[in-house]
Amino acid sequence: MQQTRPWITALVTAYARAYHATHADPKIFDDFAADRLYSAEEHAQFDHNLAQSLPAIDPDLAATNPDEATALAAVMELMHTPVTISRSRYAEDCLEAAAAAGIEQYVILGAGFDTFAFRRPDLLEKINVFEVDHPVTQAMKRERIASWDIPSKLHFVPIDFNKDSFRVALLQSGYDPHKATFFSWLGVTYYLPREVVFSTLETVRRLTVRGTLVFDYMDLDAFEGEKAGRRVQLMQASARMVGEPMQTGFDPANLREELAQVRLNLVENLSPAEIEARYFQGRRDRLRAFEHVHFARAETGA
């Protein structure tokens, strides 16, 4: 089924945020709204299916035949939650600072089942939010939030990044290119061809007179067989199995120069070690920053 491809990862990603919000203490990122996206039956199905993956993720623990809750906690803490919650926290930390500095619009590229507009009425008073994603993913999300109170400042922008111009779609949705804008692009660059990644980056730069872009990326070692850490190898194998193979990475040492080619100015480029120190330090659970995954913040200029 061709149309399953865009939303499988979105479902698991939002479920990871929901699991963290309902189980972790302390919370790195509190997406308290994500849990409402899933029915009780779906919760049970996700819990069971994810717990079954423990032998691939932690064979030693699996050999002790733990109960389902213990298996699920290990799978979520080791694999599905760390990248999702830390990049979301990073993006919203940066957004808060940008909002204080006068940002008027927030564009979420590859929004998936993002819940920002339902969690942050304080920031929604100041900014318009544009969720950009594949039409199938967006239709599924809208079905799940049909009974929610949809804020008037939330705008849905359906687009297939591989085929369509998101610049045209965004401009037709009420987006104003003359206003300062914050863009987040999380969990997407891995899956797109390199030329599409750079075309999108250039379009972001052209879409605003003053803006900030936050995105995550994998370094090149993640795509070099044995150089890749075990968790990243498992992540890539899982992505291939669901028809979403990872394709593109960056060299952190060359990122500034590569972004400069599309006239974006790199402001911050966090390594896994820096992400660990910022968001995971001192935890008693098994949540740790993912090897090979970096967070970047760039500016479009004045």
Secondary structure as the mmCIF struct_conf table of DSSP 4:
data_model
#
loop_
_struct_conf.conf_type_id
_struct_conf.id
_struct_conf.beg_label_comp_id
_struct_conf.beg_label_asym_id
_struct_conf.beg_label_seq_id
_struct_conf.end_label_comp_id
_struct_conf.end_label_asym_id
_struct_conf.end_label_seq_id
HELX_RH_3T_P HELX_RH_3T_P1 GLN A 2 THR A 4
TURN_TY1_P TURN_TY1_P1 ARG A 5 TRP A 7
HELX_RH_AL_P HELX_RH_AL_P1 ILE A 8 HIS A 23
BEND BEND1 ASP A 25 PRO A 26
BEND BEND2 ILE A 28 PHE A 29
TURN_TY1_P TURN_TY1_P2 PHE A 32 ALA A 33
HELX_RH_3T_P HELX_RH_3T_P2 ALA A 34 LEU A 37
BEND BEND3 TYR A 38 TYR A 38
HELX_RH_AL_P HELX_RH_AL_P2 ALA A 40 ALA A 51
TURN_TY1_P TURN_TY1_P3 GLN A 52 SER A 53
HELX_RH_AL_P HELX_RH_AL_P3 LEU A 54 ILE A 57
HELX_RH_AL_P HELX_RH_AL_P4 PRO A 59 ALA A 62
TURN_TY1_P TURN_TY1_P4 ALA A 63 THR A 64
HELX_RH_AL_P HELX_RH_AL_P5 GLU A 68 VAL A 75
HELX_RH_PI_P HELX_RH_PI_P1 MET A 76 HIS A 80
BEND BEND4 THR A 81 THR A 81
HELX_RH_AL_P HELX_RH_AL_P6 PRO A 82 ALA A 100
TURN_TY1_P TURN_TY1_P5 ALA A 101 GLY A 102
STRN STRN1 GLN A 105 LEU A 109
TURN_TY1_P TURN_TY1_P6 GLY A 110 GLY A 110
TURN_TY1_P TURN_TY1_P7 GLY A 112 PHE A 113
HELX_RH_AL_P HELX_RH_AL_P7 PHE A 116 ARG A 119
HELX_RH_AL_P HELX_RH_AL_P8 PRO A 121 LEU A 124
TURN_TY1_P TURN_TY1_P8 GLU A 125 LYS A 126
STRN STRN2 ASN A 128 ASP A 133
HELX_RH_AL_P HELX_RH_AL_P9 PRO A 135 ARG A 144
TURN_TY1_P TURN_TY1_P9 ILE A 145 SER A 147
BEND BEND5 TRP A 148 TRP A 148
TURN_TY1_P TURN_TY1_P10 SER A 152 LYS A 153
STRN STRN3 LEU A 154 PRO A 158
TURN_TY1_P TURN_TY1_P11 PHE A 161 LYS A 163
BEND BEND6 ASP A 164 ASP A 164
HELX_RH_AL_P HELX_RH_AL_P10 PHE A 166 GLN A 172
TURN_TY1_P TURN_TY1_P12 SER A 173 GLY A 174
TURN_TY1_P TURN_TY1_P13 PRO A 177 HIS A 178
BEND BEND7 LYS A 179 LYS A 179
STRN STRN4 THR A 181 TRP A 185
BEND BEND8 GLY A 187 GLY A 187
HELX_RH_3T_P HELX_RH_3T_P3 THR A 189 TYR A 191
BEND BEND9 LEU A 192 LEU A 192
HELX_RH_AL_P HELX_RH_AL_P11 ARG A 194 ARG A 206
TURN_TY1_P TURN_TY1_P14 LEU A 207 LEU A 207
BEND BEND10 VAL A 209 ARG A 210
STRN STRN5 GLY A 211 MET A 218
STRN STRN6 ASP A 219 ASP A 219
HELX_RH_3T_P HELX_RH_3T_P4 LEU A 220 PHE A 223
BEND BEND11 GLU A 224 GLU A 224
HELX_RH_3T_P HELX_RH_3T_P5 GLY A 225 LYS A 227
BEND BEND12 ALA A 228 ALA A 228
HELX_RH_AL_P HELX_RH_AL_P12 ARG A 230 MET A 241
TURN_TY1_P TURN_TY1_P15 VAL A 242 GLY A 243
STRN STRN7 PHE A 250 PHE A 250
HELX_RH_3T_P HELX_RH_3T_P6 PRO A 252 ASN A 254
HELX_RH_AL_P HELX_RH_AL_P13 LEU A 255 ALA A 260
TURN_TY1_P TURN_TY1_P16 GLN A 261 ARG A 263
STRN STRN8 ASN A 265 LEU A 270
HELX_RH_AL_P HELX_RH_AL_P14 PRO A 272 ILE A 275
HELX_RH_PI_P HELX_RH_PI_P2 GLU A 276 PHE A 280
TURN_TY1_P TURN_TY1_P17 GLN A 281 GLY A 282
BEND BEND13 ARG A 284 ARG A 286
HELX_LH_PP_P HELX_LH_PP_P1 ALA A 289 PHE A 290
TURN_TY1_P TURN_TY1_P18 GLU A 291 HIS A 292
STRN STRN9 VAL A 293 GLU A 299
#
